[in-house]
Structure formats: structure tokens, C-alpha cells
Amino acid sequence: MNVCDVIEAKKRREELSEAQTEFFVRAVAEGSASDAQIAAFCMAVCMGGMTDEECARLTFAMQRSGKVAPRPAIAGVCADKHSTGGVSDSTTLVLVPVLASLGVCCAKYSGRGLGHTGGTLDKLESFPGLRVDLTPAQFEAQVRRIGAAVAGQTGEVVPADKRMYAVRDVTATIDSIPLIASSVMSKKLASFADVILLDVKCGEGAFMRTPEEAEKLARLMVRIGRRAGRRVLAAVTAMDSPLGDAVGCNAEVRDAVEVLRGKENGLSALSLFLASVLLRQAKGISAAEAEEAVRACIASGAAFGKFKEIVAAQGGDARAADDFSLLPLAPRVREVRSGAAGYLTVSALALGRACAALGGGRKRPEDGIDHAVGIVLHRRAGEFVHKGELLAQIYYREKSEEAFALAEGAFGTRAQPREGRLVYSLIEEA
Ligand code: URA
């Protein structure tokens, strides 16, 4: 067998066998498959799809391509949450300390942003000194000691996905349901969480544009998880407008901190929903009890306290959570005002692109990211606004007509309000 045989089979829309899948994934991980071959394979999957069985085989082969850590002897349930990616999505920063303060361990492996904005690891690095490159031993020790850790998965974990994702990103082969499912699930199954909640985004700012497509992806991932003997659930949630009130690393961290201090917005609503689902699973309590416990730990300041403990445990300056001058925004500010009266619409995609054009996103994995640039929203999608009202502020260093046009074009008005849903469905059984 050689790599070309596998690509040829996939091109003919054949279902790959265990042996073919294992061979191809090993060639990717070991480097004997070229980027061109990986791209051809991914494009063939995009065009022809995969059966459930085949996708599960790809997932497990990818998971086995690297180190799989055995579950350490941590008392109690360990939870994990994964988002398929959206704009202004900082739910991890809220949900992890909430759950940890309620006695549910969060062993969370997160990623960096590629494209519009920073990812969770980039946002955490907004705290001066904070380290996300924990060794597996440090990661485990921190989870044991304070109930939570958020770190990047090392190159030893699922190396096949690292290569495939990088190639997919530059060959228009990201938005394939089997490729996303195998990429996400291979990484999730390589971690030791007992309960995994997948937040599958749908809408203009997400890979999946419609709730139907997102639900298809969600159900496939839940089935793969169950096949692996793990407790996996998925929520399909909206990603048309930014989730919180900010886009850009430091601005989003400020927003998450404010939510932990009691502010209510889309970010708080979704974080509360996701945390309640995980708490209910972990403790076997009712949905109402879980929601009440989550609200109470925010109101008491316990979740905010746990957040600062996590930041400090990873070497970060936790004073920044109380003193936003340590999470600076870029020095130059441009205002966006409403051109008309009406119910506000805000495009997550356009604001994400604007942030990237300001330097707040990356084009290649090795690119740096400017934590201080971004957009702070003063009005939210669905609210009624008057002509000339302040909608947002753009924080920037270098003037960028492209960024300004994108940010200004992100806002519009409608004569009638539109029903806005945050959560479309929760899939507990696929
Ligand atoms: N997130 C991932 O980890 N992989 C994908 O393919 C898409 C989103």
C-alpha cells in the first residue's frame, strides 16, 4: 500500500478500511505523506464525504497517532468543553472557574486562534506571565491542587491533526463534517475528561452555516464519543452576532472578567447554560438545581476567586483581573455610530475580520498576535438604536481602512426585531 492508493480510493468515494486509514494517518504523523498528498486526501473527503464507521476509524487512528494520557487518579468527575469556534467566544474563561468552584474538575486543553481573533490560549496569555505550555505532569498536578487547568496540547498529542489542520486551513478544506468531527474528537478523546460537552456553533460566523448542518456535525461527534465509551454531549448554538461585548484578546478578557463579576450578556447566558449542563451531568442533579448553583457561585464571588487562582497557578499576574490597566487596549480609538434608527444587527464574521485586519488575528500558525487591538461594543444585536448613537469603539495602533470598513459594515439596522436564539438544541443521545 502507498499513500497514493489511499487517496485514489477516497477519490473513487470508496469506504476506507481500518488498514488504509491507519496507514494514511501514520504517514501523516511520521511525515512520509507530503502536504500535497494530505491536501488531496482532504479535498477528496470534502467532495465525497465519509460513512460514520469510516469517520470513527479516522478519529481513532488520529487519536492513536500520538500519546494518549491515561486518566490520572483524580477524585470526582473531570469535565471538558470544546467550541468549534466563534467570534467573541470566551465561554471557557467563565465556565472553567465556575465549575471548578463547584467541585467539578476542569482539565481543559484549548487552542490558539487561526483567522479572525485569538483563541483561548491567546486570551489567557493576555495576563502578564501566564504560561499555557504546561507539561502533562504540571497540568495534572494543577488539576489535583486547584481543580482546573487550561493549557495547549503538546505536539505529542494527536500530531496527525496538527499537520492535517495546518494543510486544511490553506486549502479550503476546513468545512467538511467528517474532517471537523475527526479533528475535534481525536483531540477530545486524547484528554482524560469523563464528560465532554461540545459547543457546535452555527451561523454566519461559524464553519456550519445552518442549525441543520451543525446538528449533523454534533450528532456525528456524539456518536463517535459514545463509540469510544465516553460521555459526550453537544449543544448547537448561534454564531451570527458576537457572543459577548468585545472582540480582540484583552477586550474579551475584560468582558469575561466582568461576566464573572456578575455582568449579563450573551457570553454570560451561554456560559451559564453550558456550565449548568456539565454540572448536571457531573453531580446528577436537576437542570434547575444546576442553574441555581451556577448563578450562586457567580453572585458570591467564588467563581471570580477561582479564576484568579487559576491565573496565578499558571504564573499569570492575577491583579490584572482587578486592574484593567494591566490588560491595556490599543492607544488610538475610532467610534462607530449608527447610520439609521432601528433594531441593530451585528455581523460576527465582519467584526472578526476587522479584528484580524487590526493585527488581532493570525494568518499562519507562527504569526504573533496583538492582544490590545479590538472592538468594544456599546450596543448589542437586537437592541433598538437611534441614528448617530455610539455602537462601538475600535481600538487600534495603525490606521487600517480595511479594518475600519469591515467594522463599520458589520452594523446595520432592521425595521422589525428578529427573534434571536442562543441555543438551538442539546444533544444527549445521538
Ligand atoms: N476545530 C478543530 O479542532 N478542528 C476543526 O477541524 C475545526 C474546528
Boltz pocket constraint, residues with backbone or C-beta under 6 A from the ligand:
constraints:
  - pocket:
      binder: B
      contacts: [[A, 83], [A, 84], [A, 85], [A, 165], [A, 174], [A, 179], [A, 180], [A, 181], [A, 183], [A, 184]]
      max_distance: 6.0
